[in-house]
Amino acid sequence: MARILIVDDAPILRKNLKTILTEAGHTIVAEASNGSQAYIEYVKHKPDLVTMDITMPFMNGLDTLKKIIGDYPNANIIIISSTNNNKVILEAIQNGAKNYIIKPFMVDKVLEVVNQVLEVNTKINTETITRIYQSIEQSDGKAFGDIEDMSPIIALAHTDIYDSSYFDEESTFTIQLRENIFHINISDKIDPLSFDILYGGIQGFLLVKPLRIIFDFGESKFLYNDFTDKIIEFSNKVIKIRGSIFIIAKEKLLVTAFKNRGISMDVKFYSDISDMVL
């Protein structure tokens, strides 16, 4: 199981996260209450995973994320936020966060996201979840965190345009959020590291309902088969939760590759965004 660093300025939330993760078999190698301390603990322990609160004194979670990823590009960091601010969440994803959890969080959601980032297929059974809740209750803790809004759904209705790219100079991908639609533009220059960061980050979008995503490949003529298969896997997940996937690709061979490799028939294809009717 994983060695994990927990970063949060609220002692009760650190305690509850520790209970959830240790009961699931993980080891907490260190805790930190601010970003400066978190960076020191990361360098010291080199954990397999970090849970990172956004709002903290001295150095916030976003700046800490950038500093750790800047020095350790392969770091696995999950952002934990008490805000629905999509600009902050997307900036975290663009800067290397592998996924995110919105407070208040449920035990099964925490374990699901952790397993996804660690790329393990451990089944989260009901007995494990019940045992964890009982441990939290016995310690007088609150599993959800101390905030009023108990909804795990991100409110997107009034979100402004957000457009940025992964931190290399080639702009290997961009994400734009407007009118409740994620527009993901993927360059033909995308490399495996950039794609893994993008793919890990968009897993968190599965929390959004209703979910609508545009994958825009423009004039790209080629994607690695592994990239194609992962986009198909994600697209099929979106369709399964009654979301919508739109793929824009001018190159017919790319469209054929998606269709031949098993993408859902409910995914809609267009050669240009101007052809879309939403």
N, C-alpha and C positions, 0 to 999 in steps of 0.2 A: 504493500500500500504506500501512499505518498507521504512525503515529509512536507509539512505545510507551515507557512508563516501567516499569522493573522494580524491584520493592521486595521485598527479602529480606535477612535478616541473615547468610545463609550465602553466602560468596563463590563457592563451587563451583556452587551452584544458580543464582545470578545469571549466572554464566558459561555454564552449560548452557542456560538459558532464552534468553540472548542468542544463542547459536549456533543454537538451534532457530528462533527468530523471524527472525533476519537471513538465515539460509539459505532461509527461506520468502519472503523479499523485503521484510520489514518493516524499519523504522529504529528503533534504540534511541536515544531522545533523551536519556535520563538513567537513572541507577541510584541506589537509596537503600538504606541498610542499617537504617533505623529509620523509624518513622512521622513523626517531626518533620521529618526530612530529606525524606521523601516528599512531605509537604504543600508544602514550599518548592519542590521540583522541579516539582510539579504546577502551582503558580501561575506559575512561571517559563516552563514549556514548553507548558502546555495540551495535553497529549498526547491522541491519539485513543483510547488504551487504557492501562489500568494493570493489571499483575499484582501482586497484593497478598498477601504472606505474612501469616498471622494472628499468629503468635508472634514478637514482636520487642521489643527493649529500648526504653525511654524512652516510646514510644507504640505500643501494639499495633495490628495491622492492622484490627481492628474499630473502634476509636476513630478511627483515621485515615480509614477509610471514611466514618464518620459526619461527620467534619469536612469532608472533600472534598465529599461529596454535599450537605452543608448549605450550602456556598458555591457549588457547581457541580452543580446537580441533574441535569444531562445527562451527567455523567461516566460513562464506561464502565469499570467496575472488575470484574476477575475475582479472586475470592478463591482463594488457593492455600494449602492446609492439610495438615499432617501428622497431623491428628487426625480421627477419624470422629465427633466430637461433633456430633450433628445439631442440638442446640440452638444451637451457635455458628454453624453453616452457615445454618440457617433465620433466625437473627437478622441475619446478614449480608445475606441475600436481602431480608428485610423492610426493611432500611435502605438498600437501593439497589444491592447487588451484582447484576451482570447474570448471573453464572454462577459456578461454582466448579470447582476441580480438586483431587482428593485426591492427596497424595504417598503413594507413589511414582507418578510420572506417565509415561505413554508419549508419544512424540513425536506420533503420530497423534491422540491424545486432546487434547493441547495445541492443535494446529492446528485440530482440529475445533471446540473450544470458542471459540477466538479468532475463527474465521470466523463462527460462529453469532452472537457478540456484535457483530461488525462488519457482520453481515448481508450477507456476500459468499458467493458460490457457487463459489469456487475449489476445483477438485477436488484432493484430496490424493493424488497418485499414488505408487506404490511406489518409483519412482526417487528422488523427493524425500526420502521417509522414510529410505531406505537411505543417501543422501548425508549427511543430517543425523547419523545414527548414526555414520557413519564419521568425521565431523568431531569429534564428541564423543569418540570413542575415541582419535583422534589427539592430542587435548588432555588425555588421561588423566582424563577426567571420567566421571561416572556419570549416565546419563540419568534415573535413577529417584529420585535423592536417597538419603541415607544413613539408611534406616530398615529395620527387619526385615520388616514386613508388606508383601508385594508385591501384595496383593489390591486391585483397584480398586473392589470392591463394598462398599457401606456396610452395616455390620451394624446392623440395626434391632430385633433381637429383644427387647432390654431397655430400649428407649427410653421415658422417661416422657412424660406429656402436655406438649406445648409449644403455647402459644396466644398469639399476638400479632398486631398489625395494622400495616399500613403507617403511616408516621409522620404522616399527616394526622389531623385530629380526627374525620373522618367514618367511620373504620374501613372503608375501601373494600374491603378483603379481609382475611381472617384465614386462618392455616394452623395446623392442629392435627395432631400426630403421635401416634398411639396404636395399640398392637398392630399395628405394621407397616403402618398405613394412613394416607396423607396425606388429611386432610379440609380442603378448600379452600372456604371460604365467601366468595362474591362478592356484594357489595351492589349494589343497583340504582343506587347513587350513584357507582359506579366511573367514573373519568375516564380519558382516553387515557394520561396519564402513569403513573397507578397501574397500569393494565392492562399497559402495556409492561414495567414493573418486575416485576409478577407473572409475566407470560409468559416474560420472559427468565430469571427465576430458576428456574422449574419445569423448564426444559430440562435442568438438572443432575440432576433426579430420574430421568432416563432411565438413569442409571448404577445405580440401585437394582434389585436382583433378589431375590425377586419384587417387582414394583411393583404396588401397588394404590392408586388415587386416587379420592376422592369429590369431585366438583364440586357444591357445594350452592348453588343459586340461590334457595332459599326461595320467597317469593311474588313475586319479581321478574317483571315482565311483558315486559321489553324488554332486548335487548342490541344494540349496534351490529353491523351485518353483519360488519364487520372483526373484532370481538371473537369473534363466533360462528364465523367461518371459522378463526380461529387456534386456538380450543379444539377444533374438529373436527380440524384438522391435527395438533395435539398428541395428541389422543385416539387417532387412527388410528396414530400412531407407537407409542404404548403398547401397543395391541392387536397391532401387528406384532412387538413383542418379547415377546409372550405375557404382557403385563401385563393388568390389569383396570381398567376405568373405569366408575364409577357416577355417574349424574347425577340429582340431586334437584331437581325443579322442580314446583311446584304449578300453574303456568300452562301450559295445554295448547298455547297458541300458541307458547310458547318451545320446548317439546318438538318441535312440528311443524317449527319453523324448523331445529332441529338435524338432524332426520331428512331434511328436504327438501334440505338443503345438503350432504349426503353423508357424514354420520357413520357409522362402521362399525356394522354390524348386531349386532356383539358387545358394543357399549356397552349397559349396562342402565339403564333409566330407572325412577325411583320418584317418587311425589308427596310422600313423607315418609320420613325416615330410619328411622322405626319399622317401615316396611314391608320393610326390607332384611333379607336372610338371607345372612350372609357365611360 
